[in-house]
């Protein structure tokens, strides 16, 4: 039983999976922020083009 406890304490695969999940979530947050900012700029550009077209 002591060997099992030592193996569980030495196993780091769960910690690695959590680290990868945190990195992936941070990347997703950055991508969502960039897409949101780009979308806002794109809407402003379309609005200025629409306003410039006579009609």
Jmol script that loads the backbone (N, CA, C; Angstrom):
load data "model"
ATOM      1  N   UNK A   1       0.831  -1.193   0.000  1.00  0.00           N
ATOM      2  CA  UNK A   1       0.000   0.000   0.000  1.00  0.00           C
ATOM      3  C   UNK A   1       0.870   1.248   0.000  1.00  0.00           C
ATOM      4  N   UNK A   2       2.002   1.189   0.632  1.00  0.00           N
ATOM      5  CA  UNK A   2       2.897   2.342   0.673  1.00  0.00           C
ATOM      6  C   UNK A   2       3.430   2.653  -0.716  1.00  0.00           C
ATOM      7  N   UNK A   3       3.695   1.629  -1.516  1.00  0.00           N
ATOM      8  CA  UNK A   3       4.182   1.837  -2.877  1.00  0.00           C
ATOM      9  C   UNK A   3       3.151   2.549  -3.742  1.00  0.00           C
ATOM     10  N   UNK A   4       1.873   2.249  -3.551  1.00  0.00           N
ATOM     11  CA  UNK A   4       0.804   2.891  -4.311  1.00  0.00           C
ATOM     12  C   UNK A   4       0.741   4.376  -3.976  1.00  0.00           C
ATOM     13  N   UNK A   5       0.838   4.721  -2.731  1.00  0.00           N
ATOM     14  CA  UNK A   5       0.814   6.132  -2.317  1.00  0.00           C
ATOM     15  C   UNK A   5       1.988   6.904  -2.889  1.00  0.00           C
ATOM     16  N   UNK A   6       3.151   6.276  -2.888  1.00  0.00           N
ATOM     17  CA  UNK A   6       4.334   6.948  -3.438  1.00  0.00           C
ATOM     18  C   UNK A   6       4.194   7.147  -4.945  1.00  0.00           C
ATOM     19  N   UNK A   7       3.616   6.162  -5.634  1.00  0.00           N
ATOM     20  CA  UNK A   7       3.415   6.296  -7.076  1.00  0.00           C
ATOM     21  C   UNK A   7       2.412   7.406  -7.390  1.00  0.00           C
ATOM     22  N   UNK A   8       1.343   7.511  -6.579  1.00  0.00           N
ATOM     23  CA  UNK A   8       0.354   8.554  -6.809  1.00  0.00           C
ATOM     24  C   UNK A   8       0.943   9.948  -6.584  1.00  0.00           C
ATOM     25  N   UNK A   9       1.793  10.080  -5.576  1.00  0.00           N
ATOM     26  CA  UNK A   9       2.430  11.368  -5.319  1.00  0.00           C
ATOM     27  C   UNK A   9       3.440  11.725  -6.406  1.00  0.00           C
ATOM     28  N   UNK A  10       4.070  10.733  -6.992  1.00  0.00           N
ATOM     29  CA  UNK A  10       5.073  10.983  -8.022  1.00  0.00           C
ATOM     30  C   UNK A  10       4.454  11.197  -9.393  1.00  0.00           C
ATOM     31  N   UNK A  11       3.188  10.797  -9.600  1.00  0.00           N
ATOM     32  CA  UNK A  11       2.527  10.923 -10.904  1.00  0.00           C
ATOM     33  C   UNK A  11       2.171  12.388 -11.159  1.00  0.00           C
ATOM     34  N   UNK A  12       2.696  12.934 -12.234  1.00  0.00           N
ATOM     35  CA  UNK A  12       2.466  14.346 -12.567  1.00  0.00           C
ATOM     36  C   UNK A  12       1.627  14.518 -13.835  1.00  0.00           C
ATOM     37  N   UNK A  13       1.066  13.461 -14.371  1.00  0.00           N
ATOM     38  CA  UNK A  13       0.320  13.578 -15.620  1.00  0.00           C
ATOM     39  C   UNK A  13      -0.956  14.401 -15.440  1.00  0.00           C
ATOM     40  N   UNK A  14      -1.592  14.326 -14.290  1.00  0.00           N
ATOM     41  CA  UNK A  14      -2.784  15.132 -14.035  1.00  0.00           C
ATOM     42  C   UNK A  14      -2.460  16.609 -13.983  1.00  0.00           C
ATOM     43  N   UNK A  15      -1.347  16.953 -13.343  1.00  0.00           N
ATOM     44  CA  UNK A  15      -0.927  18.345 -13.273  1.00  0.00           C
ATOM     45  C   UNK A  15      -0.591  18.875 -14.657  1.00  0.00           C
ATOM     46  N   UNK A  16       0.025  18.057 -15.479  1.00  0.00           N
ATOM     47  CA  UNK A  16       0.366  18.474 -16.832  1.00  0.00           C
ATOM     48  C   UNK A  16      -0.901  18.727 -17.645  1.00  0.00           C
ATOM     49  N   UNK A  17      -1.890  17.880 -17.499  1.00  0.00           N
ATOM     50  CA  UNK A  17      -3.147  18.064 -18.228  1.00  0.00           C
ATOM     51  C   UNK A  17      -3.830  19.357 -17.802  1.00  0.00           C
ATOM     52  N   UNK A  18      -3.807  19.663 -16.524  1.00  0.00           N
ATOM     53  CA  UNK A  18      -4.395  20.903 -16.031  1.00  0.00           C
ATOM     54  C   UNK A  18      -3.643  22.106 -16.582  1.00  0.00           C
ATOM     55  N   UNK A  19      -2.318  22.024 -16.632  1.00  0.00           N
ATOM     56  CA  UNK A  19      -1.524  23.129 -17.182  1.00  0.00           C
ATOM     57  C   UNK A  19      -1.859  23.353 -18.649  1.00  0.00           C
ATOM     58  N   UNK A  20      -1.976  22.281 -19.418  1.00  0.00           N
ATOM     59  CA  UNK A  20      -2.333  22.417 -20.828  1.00  0.00           C
ATOM     60  C   UNK A  20      -3.727  23.013 -20.976  1.00  0.00           C
ATOM     61  N   UNK A  21      -4.652  22.626 -20.133  1.00  0.00           N
ATOM     62  CA  UNK A  21      -6.014  23.171 -20.188  1.00  0.00           C
ATOM     63  C   UNK A  21      -6.008  24.665 -19.867  1.00  0.00           C
ATOM     64  N   UNK A  22      -5.209  25.078 -18.899  1.00  0.00           N
ATOM     65  CA  UNK A  22      -5.118  26.503 -18.570  1.00  0.00           C
ATOM     66  C   UNK A  22      -4.516  27.295 -19.722  1.00  0.00           C
ATOM     67  N   UNK A  23      -3.483  26.770 -20.342  1.00  0.00           N
ATOM     68  CA  UNK A  23      -2.856  27.449 -21.478  1.00  0.00           C
ATOM     69  C   UNK A  23      -3.849  27.560 -22.630  1.00  0.00           C
ATOM     70  N   UNK A  24      -4.573  26.489 -22.915  1.00  0.00           N
ATOM     71  CA  UNK A  24      -5.554  26.512 -24.003  1.00  0.00           C
ATOM     72  C   UNK A  24      -6.668  27.516 -23.716  1.00  0.00           C
ATOM     73  N   UNK A  25      -7.112  27.604 -22.473  1.00  0.00           N
ATOM     74  CA  UNK A  25      -8.170  28.558 -22.139  1.00  0.00           C
ATOM     75  C   UNK A  25      -7.671  29.992 -22.252  1.00  0.00           C
ATOM     76  N   UNK A  26      -6.434  30.253 -21.876  1.00  0.00           N
ATOM     77  CA  UNK A  26      -5.882  31.602 -22.026  1.00  0.00           C
ATOM     78  C   UNK A  26      -5.754  31.978 -23.496  1.00  0.00           C
ATOM     79  N   UNK A  27      -5.330  31.047 -24.321  1.00  0.00           N
ATOM     80  CA  UNK A  27      -5.237  31.307 -25.757  1.00  0.00           C
ATOM     81  C   UNK A  27      -6.623  31.594 -26.329  1.00  0.00           C
ATOM     82  N   UNK A  28      -7.625  30.843 -25.896  1.00  0.00           N
ATOM     83  CA  UNK A  28      -8.994  31.057 -26.377  1.00  0.00           C
ATOM     84  C   UNK A  28      -9.500  32.439 -25.971  1.00  0.00           C
ATOM     85  N   UNK A  29      -9.190  32.873 -24.767  1.00  0.00           N
ATOM     86  CA  UNK A  29      -9.616  34.198 -24.302  1.00  0.00           C
ATOM     87  C   UNK A  29      -8.971  35.298 -25.144  1.00  0.00           C
ATOM     88  N   UNK A  30      -7.688  35.135 -25.448  1.00  0.00           N
ATOM     89  CA  UNK A  30      -6.983  36.122 -26.277  1.00  0.00           C
ATOM     90  C   UNK A  30      -7.587  36.159 -27.678  1.00  0.00           C
ATOM     91  N   UNK A  31      -7.876  34.996 -28.247  1.00  0.00           N
ATOM     92  CA  UNK A  31      -8.472  34.947 -29.587  1.00  0.00           C
ATOM     93  C   UNK A  31      -9.846  35.611 -29.582  1.00  0.00           C
ATOM     94  N   UNK A  32     -10.664  35.340 -28.580  1.00  0.00           N
ATOM     95  CA  UNK A  32     -11.991  35.958 -28.511  1.00  0.00           C
ATOM     96  C   UNK A  32     -11.887  37.473 -28.382  1.00  0.00           C
ATOM     97  N   UNK A  33     -10.950  37.948 -27.602  1.00  0.00           N
ATOM     98  CA  UNK A  33     -10.757  39.394 -27.476  1.00  0.00           C
ATOM     99  C   UNK A  33     -10.323  40.023 -28.787  1.00  0.00           C
ATOM    100  N   UNK A  34      -9.419  39.366 -29.496  1.00  0.00           N
ATOM    101  CA  UNK A  34      -8.947  39.894 -30.773  1.00  0.00           C
ATOM    102  C   UNK A  34     -10.061  39.898 -31.809  1.00  0.00           C
ATOM    103  N   UNK A  35     -10.850  38.842 -31.860  1.00  0.00           N
ATOM    104  CA  UNK A  35     -11.963  38.776 -32.815  1.00  0.00           C
ATOM    105  C   UNK A  35     -13.012  39.838 -32.483  1.00  0.00           C
ATOM    106  N   UNK A  36     -13.265  40.052 -31.208  1.00  0.00           N
ATOM    107  CA  UNK A  36     -14.219  41.093 -30.811  1.00  0.00           C
ATOM    108  C   UNK A  36     -13.745  42.479 -31.224  1.00  0.00           C
ATOM    109  N   UNK A  37     -12.469  42.772 -31.009  1.00  0.00           N
ATOM    110  CA  UNK A  37     -11.924  44.074 -31.394  1.00  0.00           C
ATOM    111  C   UNK A  37     -11.933  44.236 -32.910  1.00  0.00           C
ATOM    112  N   UNK A  38     -11.579  43.194 -33.610  1.00  0.00           N
ATOM    113  CA  UNK A  38     -11.584  43.247 -35.069  1.00  0.00           C
ATOM    114  C   UNK A  38     -12.996  43.437 -35.601  1.00  0.00           C
ATOM    115  N   UNK A  39     -13.960  42.784 -34.993  1.00  0.00           N
ATOM    116  CA  UNK A  39     -15.354  42.931 -35.408  1.00  0.00           C
ATOM    117  C   UNK A  39     -15.845  44.350 -35.212  1.00  0.00           C
ATOM    118  N   UNK A  40     -15.470  44.969 -34.108  1.00  0.00           N
ATOM    119  CA  UNK A  40     -15.866  46.349 -33.856  1.00  0.00           C
ATOM    120  C   UNK A  40     -15.270  47.277 -34.902  1.00  0.00           C
ATOM    121  N   UNK A  41     -14.009  47.094 -35.237  1.00  0.00           N
ATOM    122  CA  UNK A  41     -13.371  47.919 -36.262  1.00  0.00           C
ATOM    123  C   UNK A  41     -13.998  47.682 -37.633  1.00  0.00           C
ATOM    124  N   UNK A  42     -14.335  46.454 -37.912  1.00  0.00           N
ATOM    125  CA  UNK A  42     -14.940  46.120 -39.202  1.00  0.00           C
ATOM    126  C   UNK A  42     -16.316  46.766 -39.345  1.00  0.00           C
ATOM    127  N   UNK A  43     -17.094  46.758 -38.300  1.00  0.00           N
ATOM    128  CA  UNK A  43     -18.405  47.406 -38.326  1.00  0.00           C
ATOM    129  C   UNK A  43     -18.242  48.906 -38.557  1.00  0.00           C
ATOM    130  N   UNK A  44     -17.291  49.530 -37.897  1.00  0.00           N
ATOM    131  CA  UNK A  44     -17.051  50.960 -38.093  1.00  0.00           C
ATOM    132  C   UNK A  44     -16.638  51.241 -39.532  1.00  0.00           C
ATOM    133  N   UNK A  45     -15.809  50.385 -40.111  1.00  0.00           N
ATOM    134  CA  UNK A  45     -15.389  50.568 -41.506  1.00  0.00           C
ATOM    135  C   UNK A  45     -16.577  50.439 -42.445  1.00  0.00           C
ATOM    136  N   UNK A  46     -17.410  49.435 -42.257  1.00  0.00           N
ATOM    137  CA  UNK A  46     -18.596  49.266 -43.108  1.00  0.00           C
ATOM    138  C   UNK A  46     -19.536  50.462 -42.986  1.00  0.00           C
ATOM    139  N   UNK A  47     -19.694  50.967 -41.783  1.00  0.00           N
ATOM    140  CA  UNK A  47     -20.565  52.124 -41.587  1.00  0.00           C
ATOM    141  C   UNK A  47     -20.027  53.359 -42.294  1.00  0.00           C
ATOM    142  N   UNK A  48     -18.710  53.572 -42.255  1.00  0.00           N
ATOM    143  CA  UNK A  48     -18.140  54.732 -42.933  1.00  0.00           C
ATOM    144  C   UNK A  48     -18.235  54.577 -44.455  1.00  0.00           C
ATOM    145  N   UNK A  49     -18.072  53.362 -44.966  1.00  0.00           N
ATOM    146  CA  UNK A  49     -18.227  53.139 -46.392  1.00  0.00           C
ATOM    147  C   UNK A  49     -19.674  53.360 -46.816  1.00  0.00           C
ATOM    148  N   UNK A  50     -20.608  52.884 -46.005  1.00  0.00           N
ATOM    149  CA  UNK A  50     -22.027  53.068 -46.307  1.00  0.00           C
ATOM    150  C   UNK A  50     -22.397  54.546 -46.307  1.00  0.00           C
ATOM    151  N   UNK A  51     -21.852  55.294 -45.376  1.00  0.00           N
ATOM    152  CA  UNK A  51     -22.142  56.726 -45.296  1.00  0.00           C
ATOM    153  C   UNK A  51     -21.532  57.472 -46.480  1.00  0.00           C
ATOM    154  N   UNK A  52     -20.429  56.982 -47.047  1.00  0.00           N
ATOM    155  CA  UNK A  52     -19.760  57.651 -48.152  1.00  0.00           C
ATOM    156  C   UNK A  52     -20.436  57.393 -49.497  1.00  0.00           C
ATOM    157  N   UNK A  53     -21.248  56.371 -49.584  1.00  0.00           N
ATOM    158  CA  UNK A  53     -21.921  56.044 -50.846  1.00  0.00           C
ATOM    159  C   UNK A  53     -23.141  56.950 -50.996  1.00  0.00           C
ATOM    160  N   UNK A  54     -23.172  57.698 -52.101  1.00  0.00           N
ATOM    161  CA  UNK A  54     -24.346  58.578 -52.286  1.00  0.00           C
ATOM    162  C   UNK A  54     -25.587  57.731 -52.596  1.00  0.00           C
ATOM    163  N   UNK A  55     -26.669  58.152 -52.077  1.00  0.00           N
ATOM    164  CA  UNK A  55     -27.835  57.376 -52.411  1.00  0.00           C
ATOM    165  C   UNK A  55     -28.973  57.761 -51.631  1.00  0.00           C
TER     166      UNK A  55
END
end "model"
wireframe off; spacefill off
backbone 0.3
color backbone group
